[in-house]
Amino acid sequence: MDNRNLMVAVSVVFIVLFIIVPIPTFLLDVLLVINITLSLLILLNTIYSTDTLSMAAFPTMLLFTTLFRLSLNIVAIRLIIGQGEAGKVIESFGRFVGGDNLVVGVIVFLVIMIVQFMVITKGAERVSEVAARFTLDAMPGKQMAIDADLNSGLISESEAKERRKRIQNEADFYGSMDGATKFVKNDAIAGILIVFVNLIGGIIMGMIFLDKSFGEAIELYAILTIGNGLVGQIPSLLVAVATGIIVTRAASDDDLGSDIVKQLFDSPKVLFIGAGGCILLMPILKQWSLLLTAAALVYLGIYLQNQTKELSKAEEIEVEEKEVEEIRKPENVISLLQVDPIELEFGYAIIPLADKNQGGDLLDRVVMIRRQLALELGVVVPIIRLRDNIQLSPNQYIIKIKGVEAASGELMLDHFMAMNPGTVDEEIQGIPTVEPAFGLPAIWIPEAMRDKAEMMGYTVVDAPSIVATHMTEIIRRHIHELLSRQDVQTLVDNVRNSYPAIVEELVPKMMSLGEIQKVLANLLRESVSIRDMVTILETLADYAPVTRDPDMLTEYVRQSLGRAISKVYLNSSSNEVITLDPKLEQLIIDSVQKNEAGTYIAIEPEISNKIVARTAGLAEKMAQSGKQPIILASPVVRLYFKRLTEHAIPGLTVLSYNELDPSIEVNAIGMVSI
């Protein structure tokens, strides 16, 4: 690395010295050959590069090569005007291009300079300017995309750093290229001016100091001027083409040649149409070369067709061989042990719901389900697997949790489901059914009756909404089963990024991931959001030294989240609740038993059935009046009463007094007693 830096430094110093110190003609010939070779190498490297950042030093190379060409131009001017010669390379170029006709040589030289300056250099400059502007404008969006992928867990921190560094390098590169193209442009302008300086200065020098006639001076110095101009402009043209390639190059896995050939000659249909166009031009242009071109295109098209067929056959054979090999592998059985956390299986008639080509938006609704539950409960729902099942009836669907059927339903795709919210007296004709998510009576109606039903006051939903609502409720009921230790690790790591102190204090010194998982699962079991992980972890850190019982820790966490919990259920001006008889609470406290696994209540079946029946009666009365049944109990009793009633009355909400926000007023309308 040190030797390379030394070589570059010495080269730059010598380039500057060439401008000042005269050099002999034989050394100028060697340097001109080196200049042409370097320009050719730069062009070839841009052609074979697969990415712009693979030539990140290109703007600096433009500066060095431009300075090198200008220094050689100055040396050549000194020799041409001062001695009337500039070495074999310049003279050979001038005589080769001009030949016996000096006018032809001058015209060819001027055309080359115009093409370079007006077409290639101007175009490369404009593309560089636009690329730099768009790259800088796109930086904030790219940075936000990286942050989003990092927050969602799609990439790691190291990958995010690498992508950010790449974006910064791209911005620096295109910004540098925007300025470096000015070297190429101004080099072309300088080449034009140097031509006139050489020609005018040479004629004056030849006529005054060398005693030549005007014709002899023009012949001598015009050849040298053309040669010097070409020796400078050909490398400049190569570098300008390389600049145009590098700024117009899109990122690819292949080099430029492979991309051009692949994209230009990849479609046999295009080649056949091109051959037809050549044949149509034959009567107009009357050139037999058109027939040869058409024949070549037809041959190439047939060759590509055969190659495509052979490639597809080879891919099919390879796929079949891989499938057979996978079946034969003994470890293939392991893949059968994988159980998807959430599955939605449906019959063939429901497939259009998941097919975007048929207008289905079920996949988008699944994404919204995961987003909605993440906002409501603060947990990342696992990927929901959608698959068809020919064993089901055509209109049936099944929701599975960890491979076990949790719910099912049937749909009528060409119908809508109408539900009476309880305020509609007039009945509507349809096919009676039951809403699958909440078990409410409903009616299937055709699409033509939708507007009428809505005007009458019915709640009308389509088939995708039915499936999405049903799946949302099933996931909400079973989300505590889906919370794994890995999910808890992800949640804890997310808190660690902003609040490292609380995580370091709690995990693993006080509690393990498994113990935190049990507390979070207890909260999710009763639909308590765990989005405020900071409060949850701080509460666990406060009470973990006192008790390791997950149930007791859950109650402490619920009290810390009391305001959020009570706001969900008690948000009206008159909050009506059902309380527990103090004697019943004392009975429950006396029935609490402890063992190694934790605590449980031991009440005689007859008494427990009586408690459940009276609770169910009061809850049903509240539900009939359009209000959500809520039981209010003391903090010590809340957990055990919930366990006593959760199987018989699964939707019952049980709150403790410590969970109530002080600003909320409640009104007891009933009491559960023995």
N, C-alpha and C positions, 0 to 999 in steps of 0.2 A: 504493500500500500504506500509506504514511504517512497519507494522507487518510482511508482506511478506519479505521485504528486510532484516529485523532483523533475520528472521528464516533462510534465505539463508546464511547470514553472519555467524551466529552461527554454522550452519551445516558445512561450510567450515573450520572454526576454529577447530571443533571437529575432522574432517577428518584428519587434520594435526596432532592433538594431538594423534590420534590412532597410528600413525607411531612411536611416541616417548614413550608414556606411555603404560605400560603393562595393559591388561584388562583381566578379568576372562573369563572362557569358556562359561558360560551361557550368558553373554553379547555379546560374539562373535556369538553365535547361533542366537540371536535376530538381530544383524546387518547383518548377512548373509541372513537371511530371508528378511529383508528390501531391501537388494541389489537385490535379485532375483525379488522381487515385483516391485521395481522401473524400472528394465529393462523390465519387462513384460508390465508395464504401458506405457513406451516409445514406445515399439513395437506396442501396440494397438492404441496409438495416431497417429502414422504414418499411420496405416492402415485406420483409420477413417478420416484422414485429407483430405480436398479437394484441398488444395493448399500448396505449399512449404512454403509460407510466413506465413501460420497459425502456423508454428513451427519455427519461425525466431530465437528462442533461442536455437535451436538444437545443433549448434556447441559448445556453452558454456556448454550445458548439457553433451555432450560427454566428455569434460574436467573434469567436476565434477564427473561423474560416473566412468571414468577411474581412477581418483585419489582415489575415494572411494574403488574401487576394489583392487587397489594396496596397500592401507593402510591395508585393511583386509587381504590381502595376507601376508604382513609383520607381522601382529599380529599372523596369523596362523603359519607362519614359526617359530616364537619365541616359540609358545606353542608346536609345533610338535617336534622340535629339543631339546628344553629345558626340556619338561615334558613327551614327548611321547604320548600326547593326545591333541586334539584340539576341543573338544565339540562333541555333539551328531550329529549335522548336517553334519559335515565333515566325521565322522565315518560312519554314515548311508549311505551317498552317496558312499563312498568307498566300503562298503560291498554289497550294492545293485547292483552296476555295476560289481564288481569282483566276487561276489558270492563265491562259493567254489573253483573256478579256478582263481588264481591270474593272470595267463598269459592272459586269456580272458579279464579280467578287464583292464590290461595294453594296450592290442591291441585296445579295444574299445575306451579307453581314447585317445590313439595316433591318431586314425582315426578321432575322433571328432576335435582334435586340427588341424590336417592337412586340413580337410574340411573347418574349419573356416579361417585358415591363407591363404591357397592357393586359395580357391574359393571365398568365400564371401568377406573377407577383401580386397584381391587383386582387385577383381572386383569393389567393392565400391570405392576404392581409384582411380582406373582408370576412372570410370564414373565421379567422382567428379572433377578430373583434367580436363577432356574434357568439362564438363558442365561449369566450371569456365572460361575456355578459350573462348568458344563460346559465353557465356553471355557477357563477356567484349568486344569481337569483335563486337557483335551486338548492343552495346549501342549507337554508333553514328547514325546508321540507325534508331533506335527506336526514338532517340531524334529528328531527322529530320522529321520523320513521325508525331510526336506530333506537331512540329512547323508548318508543312504543314496543318494539321487538324485545328490548331488554327487560322492560317491566312485565311483559307477558310471559317471559321465560323462554322465548324462542331462540335467543342467543345468550352466550355467556358474557361476562364483563370483559374478558380478553378479546372476544370477537367484536364486541362493541367498540373497544379502543382501536382495534385494527381497522374497522370500517370508518371510524371517525378520522383516523390518520390518513386513510386512502382518500376520503373526500377532501381533506385539507390539501393533500398533495395534488389532487386534480385541479383544485382551484388555483393553487400556486402555479401549476404548469401552464394552464390556459391563460392565466394573467401574464405570465412571463412571455408566452408565445405571442400575445397581443402586442407586446412591445418589441419582441425580437423580430417580427416580420418587417418592422421598419428598417432593420439592417439590410434585408434582402431588397426591399424597395429602393432604398437610398443607394445601395450598391449598384443597382441597375442604372440609376440616374447618373451616378459617378462614372460608370462605364461609358455612357454616351458622351459626357463632357470630356473624358480622357481621350476619346477618339478624335474630337475636334482639336484638342490641345496638341496631340501627337501630329496630326496632319498639318495644321497651320504652323506649329513650331518647327516641324521637320522641313517644310518647304522654305521657310525663312532661313533656317540653318544651312540647308543645302545650297541655296542660291547665293547667300552672302559669304559664308565661311568656307564652303567646299567648292565654290565656283562652278556649280552645276546649272544647267538650263532649267527653265520652269518644267518642261516635260520630263526631264531626267529626275528632278526632285520629286515630282508627283509620283512617277513610277516607283522610285525607291521607297519613299516614305508611305505611300498608300499601301504597298504590300506589307510593310512592317506594321503599319497602323491596323490593317485588317487582321494580321496574324496576332498581334498583341490583344486586340479586342476579342478575337475568338478564343484565345488561350484563357482570357479572363472570364468571358461570358459563358463558355461551355460549362466550366465548374459552377459558375453562378446559376446557370440554368438547371443543372442537376440538383443543386441545393434548394432552389426554388420549387422544383417538382417534389423533392423530399418534404419540404415544408407544407406544400399543399396536401400531400398524402397524410402526414402526421396529424394535421388539424381536421381533416375530413374522415379520419379513420374511426370507425365504431369499434367498441370492444367486442372481441370474438375469441373463440378457442383456437382458430386456425389463422395462418398467415394470409396476407392480402391476395396472393395468387390463388390459393385454394378457394377463398371466398368468391373471388370474381368468376373463376371457372365453374364452381359449383352453382352459383346463382344465375349465371348467364346461360349455361348449357345443361340445366338440370331438368327441364321440362321437354319431353319429346313432342308434345303438342305444339309448343312454340316453334320448335325447329321445323316441323312439318308446315306450319303456316308461313314461316320465313321462306322455305323452299317454294311454296306456291306463289309468294310475292315475286321471287326471282323469275319464275316462269312467266308470270304476267308482264314483267318488264321486258322480256325477250323481244317481242315485236316492236317495241318502242326504241330500245337502245341497240338492238341487233348485235349483241355481243355473246359469242359462244361461252365466254367465261361465266355468264349467268347460269348456263346449264350445268357447268362444272360445279359452281357454288351450290346450286339446288341439289345436285346429286350428292355432294358432300353433306349437306344438311339432312337429307333423307337418310343417308347411311348412318349418320350420327344419331338421328332420332330412333331408328330401328335398333341400333346398338344399345341405346339407353333403355328402350323398352324391354329388350331381352335381359339386360343387366338388372333392371328393377324386378322383373319376374323371378329371375334366379335368386336375387337377394331376399325377396319375400318368401320364396320356398325354403331357402336356407334358414331364415328366421323362424319359420313355422317348425322346421325340423329341429332347430335348436331349442325352441320352446317346449316341444314335445319331449325331447331328450331330457331337458331340465325337469319337467314334470315327473317323468318316469324315475329320474334319479332322486328327486325329492321324496317320491313315494317309497323308494327302496331304502332310503336312509333310515336307520333305526332311531335317530334323534328327531325325526320328523314328528313323532308322537308328542313331543314336548309342546309343539305349537297348539295341539288340541287341548292342552291343559289350560290355555289362556281363557279367562272369563272376562268378557266386557262388562264394565260397571253398569252401563245403561244401554239397553237395546230397544229399538222400535222395529218390530216385524209387522209386515202388512201383506195382504193378499194382492193378487195380480191386478185387480180392478182399481186399487188405490195407488198403483205405481205412478200415475200422472201427477199426483200431489208432490212427488219428490223429483220429477223430471222437469228441468228448466225449459227444455225444448218444447214441452207441452203446456207451458205456462205455470208449472207448479212452483210454489215458493216455500215448501216445507223446510228445505235446507236453511233458507234465510230465517225462518221462524225458530228453528233450533238454535241458531246463533243468538237470536234475541232472547230466547229462554235462558241460555247460559249467562248472558249479560244482565238480564233482569234479576236472576237469583243471586248473582254476584253483588249487585247493588243492594238487594233486600237483606240477604243473609251474610254477606261478607265472605263467602267461600267460593272457590273455583270449582264449578261443576265439571266432572269428568266428560270426556268426549262422548257424545251420544251416537251410537252406531245405528245406521239405518240399513235394513236389508229386507228383501222380499222373501216370502215363504210360501211355496206352492201348496204346502199342507194345510194352510189356513183357507177358510172360505173367502171368496173373491173380495168381499167388502169388510173383512175383519182385520183388526190390528191388535197387537199384543205389546204391552210394555213390560220389559224384563229388568229386574234389578239384580245384578250379580248372577245372571243366568237363570233366575227363577222368575216365573210369571208373577207380576205384581198387579196387573190390571189388564182389561181388554175392552173392546168396544166394536161397534159396527157403524159404518157410514153409508150414506147414499150420496154419491158425488154430484148427481144432477138435482139434488134437493137441498133445502136449507132447513135448519133446526129452529123452530119457534118455541119460545118458553113464555109462559104467563107469569109476569112478576107479581101477580096477586091483585092487581088493580084493574084487570080486564074482565068484564062480565060476558061479553059476547064471545062465543066459541068460533074457532076457525076449522075448516075441514082439512084433514091430513091423516098421515099414518102415525098412530101413537107410538111413542118410544120413551126412553129414559136418558136424560143427559148423563154421560158417563163419569164426569169429574165429581159431581156433587149429588148424583142420584135424583135429580129433580125431574118431574114429569114434563115431557116435551112432545112436539109434533113435527114430523117431517112434512114440509110443504114444497111444492114445485117453485121454480124461480119466478114464474109469472105471478105468484101470490105474495111475493116478498114485500113489495111496496104496500099492499093492502094490510098485511100483518103488522108492519111497522106503524102504519097510520092508526091501527086499532090499539096499539100500545104493547104489542108483543116484542120481546127481545129476540132478534133474528141473527143467527150466526152461520157462517159457512163451514164446510168440512175441515179445511186446514186450521181454522180457529178452534174447532172442537178438539182436534188432536193436540194442538199446542197447549190449550188450557188443561186438558187431561194430563198431559205429560208434565206440565209445570206443577200440578198438585201432587202427582205421584212422587216426583223428585223432591218436592218440599217435605213430604211425609217421611221419605227414606233418606234424606240427606245426611242424617247422623250416621247411617250405616256406610255411606260412601266416603266419609272423611277418613283418610288413611294417615299413617305416620308421615309419609312423604309429603302429603298435603300440608300437614302441620309444620313440617320442616320448611316448606316454601313460605308459609305465613310468617313463621318466626324470622326467617331470613329477610323477609320484606320489612319487618319491624327493625331488624338489626341495622339496616341501611341508614335509618334516621334516628333510632334510639338504641344505640349499642349498649348503653349502660344497663338498662333493664334486662336485656337478654343475657348479658354476661353474668348478671347477678342471679338470675333464675335458672338458666339452663347451662350445664346439667348439675349445678351445685345443689339446688333445692329440689327440682322436679325433672323427671325425664320426659322425653317426647310422648311416651305412652301415657303418662299421667295427665299431661296437658291435653292430649287427644281425648281422654275420657271426659274431662271437664267441658271441652268444646262440643263433644257429641251430646252431652246432657243439655247444653244450651240449645243446640240445633234441634234436639228431639222435641222441644217445646216452642220451636220457631223463633227463638231469640237470636237476633243478628250478632255475629261475632266480628263485624266489620271494625269495631273499635278495639283492635287487638292490644293497643297500648294500655288502655284501662284494664283489660282482662289480665294481661301479664303483670301489671303493677299490683293488682289485687291478689293474684296468686303469690307474688313475692312477699306481700304483707302477711298472708295467712298460712303459707306453706310451713313455716316453722311451728305453727300451732297444731295443725292437723294435716294428715296426708290422705284423708278420706275424700275421694273425688266428689261425692255427693255434697258434703259439707262445703267444700271449696266452691262448688257450683252455686250454692246458695249465697255465699259471700260475693261471688262475682255478679250474681243477679241483683244483689242490693247495690253494688257499685254502678250497675247499668240501669238502676231503677227508673230514672227519669225517661230514658229511651224506651223502656218496656211499658211503663204506664202511659206514655204518649200514644203508643200504638193502640191500646185497648180503651183508654179512658180519655177521650178527646172531645166530649160534648159538654154542654152546660149542666145537664142532669145525668150524671153517671150512676146507673143503677147496678147494684151488685147483690150477691147472696153471701151471707156470712155463715159461720159455723158456731154452733152452740158451745159455750165454754166447757160444758160437761163432755161433749164429743171430742173436743180438742184434748182434754185431759185424758180421755180414754185412749186416744191415739198415742199420746206421749207415753202413757203407761205400757202400751203394747209394743213399744220399740225394743227390738232385740239386736244384739251385736254379735258378730262372729268374725272370723279371720277375713272373710270376703267383704265385710262392710256391715251396714245396718239394714234391718227389714222390720215390718210390723207383723205381729201375730195376733189377729183378731178372729174370733169364732166366725165360721161361715155364715151363720144365721144373722149375726149382727152386721157383718160386712155387706151382706145382700140388702139388709134393711137400709143401711147408709147409702148404698148405691141407688136403690130404688127411690128414696126420698130426694136425693140429689138430682136424679134424672127427671123426676116430676117437676121440681122447681125450674130446672134448666129448660124443660119443654115449654113451660108457661112463658118464660122470657123470650124464647125463640118464636113462639106464636105471636107475640106482640111486636115482632120485628127487631128485637134487640139481642145482642150477642150475650150468651150466658157467661158470667164471670163470677168465680168464687173467690172470696177474700178471706184469708186465714192468717194466723200468726206465723212468724218466720220459722219457728221450730216445727210447726205442723204442716206447712205448705207442701213440702216434698213428699211426705208420706201420704197425705190425702190425694195428691196427684197420682201417686202409684196405685192407690186403692181404686181409683175411678178411671184410670186411663184406658183400660181394656174395654170396660162397659160403655164409657162415654168418651171416645177418643178425641173429639174436638173441644172438650171442655177446657176453659182457661182458668188456671188457679194462680192467683197472685198473693203475695204477702204484704202485710202492712208496711214493711220497711222498703218495699219497692215503689210505693206511691210517691209521686211528686207532691211536696207540701202545698203547691198551688192548686192541686186538683181536689175537688169536692166530690164525695160519693154519697149515694143514698141507698141504704139497705132495704130491699123490698121483700126479703125472705131469709129464713134461717134453717139450716140443716141441723136437725136434732135426732136423737136416738128414739 
